[in-house]
Amino acid sequence: MKSVDGHLADILATVAPLAPLDLQLLDAHGCILAEDLVAPWPLPPFDNSAMDGYAVRAADVAAASEQTPVSLAVFGDVPAGRPATVPVQPGTTMRIMTGSVLPAGADAVVPVEGTDAGTVDVMVRQAVSPGAYVRRVGEDVTAGQTVLAAGTRLGPAQIGLAAAIGRDRVVVRPKPRVVVLSTGSELVEPGLPLGPGQISESNSFALTAAIREAGGLAYRVGIVDDDPATLVRVIEDQLIRADLVVTTGGVSVGAYDVVKEALTRLGTVTFDRVAMKPGMPQGFGVVGADGVPIITLPGNPVSAYVSFEVFVRPALRRMLGVEPLGRPTVRALLARGMSGSPGKRDYARGWLSVEDGRYVVGPVGLQGSHLTRDLAHANCLVVLPEDVTQAAAGEPVTVMVLERRLT
């Protein structure tokens, strides 16, 4: 059998980071930056008020209190977007809005709550120090500073920061376009009634969601019957929009495992028995004139999902040009003993928690490759190496974290 590491290495040696694209800022949401973003100006770009209140000279209100308020003459307003045209003189003030430019002469702001809110004269009941309630120029970002480095994923906060430094376009690694299809004449679309011997198709839904979660753009084709000619036609039709094709089902040794038969007509795809459980039957290669990578996964639901995490997610991360390629792993203590498969790397569904400041993990339910309920109630995969056939309670094991939720 082929090793897990060997199969993954073959995949990663074939897929490559996608060429960068120049996109409108909102179209780049969820993509990976392929350039450093440098601020052309500071943030804030000018000294401004952090509160609605009054721009003052701190020395004028140093003695102000509830018992001894200080009266200042109000010489106009400073609304947002309209800087004051005259400075604040000793014994005077200007009403100022949050975000407005601090006028010349002023060195602090008194919040409106510390005054009687006067419009001609104002009674100030709060002393402030120089710089109070003032956002200083460059306090957040300095001009010329790299605010986002290449390799950063553009989420909402990063999009906002890019806009704040004036970027309306950015150069990014685009989301890989992944075509997903399931094979099997026994499969029925969810929502339709089941006939004798039929099951509701679920793999392509799980894989589509997993691809989106991993940063890809997934196109779910749906169900393809066990007919090689039909499968060839469907894949050929989809290659125009695919950076990667993922299939599930039809890669074992049964009489109707049509993926093997079909893909020999389209390109160079090899099928192997990989030393892992679940997910032993695997295939990988390229198809079409442009050499589009294709990863063929087994049809059992848990096998397909585990195979995605072990092989497809790293391929997507490589195409996005980011590291690390796989899920994060931690070392955890086994809550109860587990058995491993001789000569195979086991990926057992588990529940990871924190007890007394330590990671603790226990297997979830039975470990059959068709048991989707247990998979849905797991937050990790317990990884037992090929040479481990028995792990006792309390032993440390490697855990692949699927969710951050640990309680």
N, C-alpha and C positions, 0 to 999 in steps of 0.2 A: 504494500500500500504506500501511497505517497504521503509525505508528512504534511501537517497543517502549515508549517512554516514554508515548506517548499512550494506548496500550491499558492500561498499568498505572495511569495516572492515572484512567481511567474506572472501573476496578475499585475503587481506593482511595477514590474519591469516593462510592461506593455502600455499601461495607461500613463498619461503625462498631464501636467497642468494645462488647463485650457488657455488659449491666447487671450490677453487682456482686451477689454472693450471700454470705450469711452461712453458712459451712460449719463442720462439725466439723473439728478440726485435721488429722487424718489424711486426711479426705476432700479437703482442700485441697492435698495433695501434688502438686507439679507445676504448680499454678496461680500466678497473678500477684497479689500483694497489691494491694488497692485502698484500703488505709489504712496509716498509719504505726503501727508497734507501739512503744509506749512502756513502759519498765520501771517497774512500780509500786514495786519495791524494788531494792536493790543486789544485784549478784552478785560474789562470794559475799555472802550476806546477813549474815554474821558472820565474825569472825576464826576460822580453822579450821586444823587440822593438815594439812600436805601429806604426812606420812609416818606410819607406825606407829612409835611411840617413846615419849618421855617429855616432858611439858610442864614446862619449867624456867624459873627465873630465870637469864638468861644470865650475870649476875655470879657466880652460885654455881658455874659450871663453867668460868669463864674460864681457870683454870690446868690444866684436865683434859687428860691425854694418855695414851698407852699406858704410859709409864713412871710417870706420877703420876696415877692415876685418882682421881676424887672420888666419895665415897660420899654418897648422898642417901637419905633415908627415903621410901618409896613410900606415899602416903596415898590409895590407891584408884585406880579406873579412870574414864576418860571415854569411854564407848562412843558411837558415832555416834547422834545423835538424842536423847541424854540429857545435857544440860549438867551440869557439876559444880555442886554446891550449896555448896562451900566453896572459898576461894581457895588458891592455892599459896603457902605460907609460906617464908621464907628457910630453906635447908637441906633442903627437901622437894621432892617431885615427884609427879606423877600419870602413870600409864600412859595413853596417848591413842591412839586409832585414827585412821586417815586420814579426813578430813572432819569429825571431831568438833570441837565448839566449844572454842576455846582458853580454859582456865579463867582467872578473874581472878587476878592476881598473876604469872602466867607471861607471858614475852615471847619465848619461843623454844621450839623442839622439838629434842631430840636423837634422831636415828633409832635404832631398836633395835640396828642394826648397830654403833653406837658405844658399846654398853654390854655388860654381861654378862647382860642380860635379867632381872635380879632382880625379885622380886615383893614382898618385904618391904623390903629395901634394895637399891639398884642401884649398881653401880660404873660411873661415866661416864668413858669414855676419850677423849672428843671434846669439844673446846671449841667453842662456838657463839656467834655474835653476836646481839644483839637482832634479832628478825624472821626468824631462820633457820628455814626449813622451815615458815613460816607463810603462809597465804593470807589477805591482808588484805581486810576488808570493802570492797566496791565496786571491788576491783582489776580486775575484768573489766568491769562495767557499773555505772553510778551510777543512783540512783533518779531518775526523770524523763527519762532518756536515751532518745532514739529509737534502737532497736537494729536495726530493719529498716524501710526506707522503702517507701512505696507504689511499685509497679513492680518489686519484687524477686520473683524466681521462688522458690517454696518447695521447695527440695530437702531432703535429709535433715538437713543441718546447720542450715538455717533453721527446719525443723520443731522440731528439738531446742531451739533458742534460744527459739522462741515458747513452748514448753512450760516452759522454765526460768523465764520471767517470768510464768508462771501462766495463759497463754492456752489455753483449750480450744476456742475458736472464733475464726475470723478472717474478715474480709470480703475476698473475692478476686474477680478476673475469672475466670469459669469457663472451662474448656477448651472451645473451639468444637467443636460436634458437626458432623462432616463426613461426609456420605454419599458413598461412592465406588462407581462402577459402570463397567463396561466394556461396550461394544457390539461386536457382530460375530458372525455366525452361524458363522464359521470357528473360534471360540474354544472351547477345552475346558478344564475345570477340571484343575489339576495333579493327578497321580495316576491319571488316567483314560487309557486307550489312545487314540492318535491315529488317526483315519480319514484317507482321502485328502483332501488339501487343508486339513487341520485343523492348528492350532497350540495349544500350551499357553498359557493366558492368564497373563500376568505383570504387566501394567500396574497392575491394581488392587492387587496385592500390594506392588509398589514404592511406589505412591502412599499406601497405607494406612500402611506403615512410615514414609514421609516425613512424613505428617501427624502421627503420634505423636511422631516426633523433633522436630517443630516446635512441639509443645505442644498439639496438637489431640486430640480424641477421635474416632477414625475408626470408621465402620460400613461394612464392605465388603459390598455387596449381591451382587456377583458378576457373572455374564455375562447380558447382555440381547441377545436375537436381533435381527436386522435387521428389526424390525417396528415401525413408528411407534406403533401402538395399544398394543402391549405396553410400549414404552418410556414412553409417557405414563402408563399405569397404574402402572408401577413407581415413577416419580418422584413421582406424586401420593400413593402409599402411604407414601413415605419422608419427605415434607415435614414430618410431624408431629414428627419427631425431628431435624430438620436446621437448623443455623444457616448451613450452606453445603452445596451439592451440587457435586461434581466428577465429570465424565464424561470418558471417554477413547475416542476413535474416533468415526467417523461425522460429521466436521465438514469434510471436504474437498469435492470437486466430483464425486465418483463417483455412479453411479446408485443405490447402496445406502447412501448417507450419510444415515441416517435421523434423526440427532440434529437436524439443521436442520429437517426436516419436522415432527418431533414437537414441538419446543419452540415453534414458532410457535403451537401450540394452547394453550400453558400460560402464556405471559407475554411480556414484552418482552425478547427475546434477539437480539443482533446478532452476525453472523458476519463476520469480517474476515480479510484476508490481511495478516499483520503482518510487517514487514521484519526478519525474524530467521531464522537457520539454526542448528540445526534448529528446527521448530515454527512454520512460517508460518501454517497454518490455525488460527484461534482463535475462540472465541465467549464472550460474557459477557452477562449480564442478570439479571433476577429472574423468579421463577415463583411461582405460587400466590397465594392471597388475602393472605398475610402478606408477600409480596415477598421470598422467600428468594433470596439471591444464588446464581447457578449459573455455574460456570466450565467451559467445554467445551474439552478438550485434544485434540490429535491422537492418532492411534492408534499410530504408530510408537513403540517403547519409549523410545528416547533423546529423541525429540521431546517425549513426555509428561513425562519426568523433567526435562528442561531447562525446559520450560514451567512445571512446578511450582515450580522454584527462582526463576524470573523473575517469575511472577505469583501463584501460590497461596500460597507462603510469606509474601510481604509482606502478603497479605490476611489470613492467619491472625494475623500479628503485630499488624496493625491491630485485629483483633477482640479480641486479648488486651490491647490498650492499651499496648503497649511499643514502644520504639525501640532500635536501628535496625530497619528493616523487613526488610532483606535480609541475605544472607550477608556476612561480612567480606570485604573485597578488599585486595589488596596489589599493589605493582608488582614485577615480576620480569623478569629478563633471559631472552630466548628462547634455548634451547639449540640450536635449529635453526630455519630459516626456515619460515614458514607463509603460506598463501594465504588471502585473505578473499574474500567474495562481494560483488560490486559492489552498493551500495545496501542491503545487509542487515547487521545486527549478528550476527557469528558467535560462537557459544559452543562452543568446541572442547574435547573432553576432554583433560586434561593431567595431568602429574605434577609437583608442586611440591616442591622440596627446597632445602636451604640449603648453599651451597658458598662457602667462604672468607668467611663472614659475610654473603653476599648471597643473596636469593631467586633461584632459577633454575627455569625451567619448560620442559618439552618436551611436545609433543603425544603422546598415547597412541594407538597403532594407527591404523587408518583412521577416518574421521569419518562413515561412513554412519549414518543415523538408525535403522537396524535392528540395529546391532552392540552388543548388550548386554554382551558379554564385556569389550570395551574400556571401557565405562562403569563396570563393576564394578571395574576395575583403575585407575581415575583417582581422584585426590584433589582435583581442582579443575577449573574451567572457565576456559579462556583466552578473554578477551573482546576481539574485534577490532571496532572501530567501523565504522559503515556506509561511511565514506569510505576505509577501508584495504583495499586489495586484495592487498598483499604486505607482510609483515613479515620483515625479515632477522634472521639469527642475531645475538644480542647486543643487539637492540633491546629497550627496556623496554615491557612490555605490562601491562594490567590483568588480574588473576587473581581469580576468585571462589573462595574457599577452601571446599571441601566437608567436609574433615576436618582435624583438628588434627595428625594423624600426618604427618610430613614426611620420614620416613626409611624 
